[in-house]
Amino acid sequence: MIDVMTTENQGPGVWPTLRARDARALIKFLVDAFGFEQTVVYGEGDQVDHAQLNWPEGGGVMLGSVRADGAGRVSPPGMASAYVVTAEPDALYKRAKAAGAEIVLELYDTDYGSRDFAALDPEGNRWSFGSYQGEPRKAG
């Protein structure tokens, strides 16, 4: 059995995955508009076989180009939705708006103490950003 969690690799155990019609443009958008960090991109020309983008505050996403052969099926482009935790939702909102992101839900305060907004990427995926970190795990 492979030990996937080492001290060098303390990544999250869940990685949202996306397919894109124009994966290289999506990577650029996610980096420029939202602040993801491009960690690795494999593929040649317009084709992206695999990309990993880390979120500076923890976690990340993996993505690749739509494949003509249908291999590696995941949700079709534009069908994903993700909630991303950020300590600075107001600053991120300004960054996303300045980069031309389509804001679909303006900044607001939730009744459970989070500050949130939502935007679409060029492929049509919905990205919700907010300060809510989830409830602590129960001791067990």
C-alpha positions as CSV (number, residue, x, y, z in Angstrom):
1,M,0.0,0.0,0.0
2,I,1.3,3.5,-0.8
3,D,1.5,6.0,2.0
4,V,0.0,9.1,0.3
5,M,0.3,11.4,3.3
6,T,3.9,12.2,4.1
7,T,5.3,15.2,5.9
8,E,6.2,16.6,2.4
9,N,2.6,16.1,1.2
10,Q,0.1,17.4,3.7
11,G,-2.6,18.2,1.1
12,P,-6.3,17.8,1.5
13,G,-8.0,14.4,1.2
14,V,-10.6,15.8,-1.2
15,W,-9.8,17.4,-4.5
16,P,-12.6,18.9,-6.6
17,T,-11.9,18.1,-10.3
18,L,-12.9,20.0,-13.4
19,R,-12.9,19.5,-17.1
20,A,-12.6,22.6,-19.4
21,R,-13.0,23.3,-23.0
22,D,-10.1,25.8,-22.7
23,A,-8.1,24.5,-19.7
24,R,-5.2,26.9,-20.1
25,A,-7.5,29.9,-20.1
26,L,-9.3,28.5,-17.1
27,I,-6.0,28.1,-15.2
28,K,-5.0,31.7,-16.0
29,F,-8.4,33.0,-14.9
30,L,-8.4,31.0,-11.6
31,V,-4.8,32.3,-10.9
32,D,-5.4,35.9,-11.9
33,A,-9.0,36.5,-10.7
34,F,-9.2,34.3,-7.6
35,G,-5.6,33.8,-6.5
36,F,-5.1,30.1,-6.9
37,E,-1.5,29.1,-7.3
38,Q,-0.5,27.1,-10.3
39,T,1.4,24.1,-8.9
40,V,1.8,21.8,-11.9
41,V,0.4,21.6,-15.5
42,Y,1.1,18.5,-17.7
43,G,0.2,18.5,-21.4
44,E,1.3,20.1,-24.6
45,G,-0.1,22.9,-26.7
46,D,-3.7,23.6,-25.8
47,Q,-4.2,20.1,-24.2
48,V,-3.9,19.9,-20.4
49,D,-3.7,16.3,-19.3
50,H,-3.6,17.3,-15.6
51,A,-3.2,20.5,-13.6
52,Q,-3.1,21.2,-9.9
53,L,-3.9,24.6,-8.5
54,N,-3.4,25.1,-4.8
55,W,-5.5,27.5,-2.7
56,P,-3.1,29.6,-0.6
57,E,-5.2,29.1,2.5
58,G,-5.3,25.3,2.1
59,G,-6.7,22.7,-0.4
60,G,-6.9,23.1,-4.1
61,V,-8.4,21.8,-7.4
62,M,-7.3,19.6,-10.2
63,L,-8.4,20.1,-13.8
64,G,-7.8,19.1,-17.3
65,S,-9.0,19.5,-20.9
66,V,-12.1,17.8,-22.1
67,R,-11.0,14.6,-23.9
68,A,-12.5,13.7,-27.2
69,D,-12.4,10.0,-26.3
70,G,-14.4,10.6,-23.1
71,A,-11.7,9.1,-20.9
72,G,-11.5,10.4,-17.3
73,R,-15.1,11.4,-17.3
74,V,-16.1,14.0,-14.7
75,S,-18.9,16.5,-14.8
76,P,-19.1,18.3,-18.1
77,P,-17.5,21.8,-18.3
78,G,-19.4,24.4,-16.5
79,M,-21.3,22.1,-14.2
80,A,-19.1,22.3,-11.1
81,S,-19.7,24.3,-7.9
82,A,-17.2,24.8,-5.1
83,Y,-17.1,26.7,-1.8
84,V,-13.6,28.1,-1.0
85,V,-12.7,29.4,2.5
86,T,-10.9,32.7,2.6
87,A,-10.0,34.9,5.6
88,E,-10.3,38.0,3.3
89,P,-13.6,37.8,1.3
90,D,-13.8,41.5,0.7
91,A,-10.3,41.7,-0.8
92,L,-10.9,38.6,-2.9
93,Y,-14.2,40.1,-4.1
94,K,-12.4,43.2,-5.3
95,R,-9.7,41.2,-7.0
96,A,-12.2,39.0,-8.8
97,K,-14.3,41.9,-9.9
98,A,-11.2,43.8,-11.1
99,A,-10.2,40.7,-13.1
100,G,-13.6,40.6,-14.9
101,A,-15.2,37.7,-13.0
102,E,-19.0,37.5,-13.4
103,I,-20.2,38.1,-9.9
104,V,-23.5,36.2,-9.4
105,L,-24.0,36.9,-5.7
106,E,-22.7,40.1,-4.2
107,L,-20.9,40.2,-0.9
108,Y,-23.2,39.6,2.0
109,D,-23.2,38.5,5.7
110,T,-24.8,35.1,6.4
111,D,-26.9,34.4,9.5
112,Y,-24.3,31.9,10.6
113,G,-21.4,34.4,10.7
114,S,-19.8,34.1,7.3
115,R,-19.1,36.8,4.7
116,D,-19.7,35.4,1.2
117,F,-19.9,36.1,-2.5
118,A,-20.1,34.0,-5.6
119,A,-18.7,34.3,-9.1
120,L,-18.6,32.3,-12.3
121,D,-15.5,31.3,-14.2
122,P,-15.3,31.5,-18.0
123,E,-16.4,27.8,-18.3
124,G,-19.5,28.5,-16.2
125,N,-18.5,26.9,-12.9
126,R,-19.8,28.6,-9.8
127,W,-17.2,29.5,-7.2
128,S,-18.5,30.6,-3.7
129,F,-16.0,32.3,-1.4
130,G,-16.5,32.9,2.2
131,S,-15.1,33.1,5.7
132,Y,-17.1,30.1,7.0
133,Q,-14.6,27.3,7.9
134,G,-17.2,24.7,8.7
135,E,-18.0,23.3,12.1
136,P,-15.2,21.7,14.2
137,R,-14.9,17.9,14.2
138,K,-16.5,16.2,17.1
139,A,-14.1,14.3,19.4
140,G,-14.5,10.7,19.0
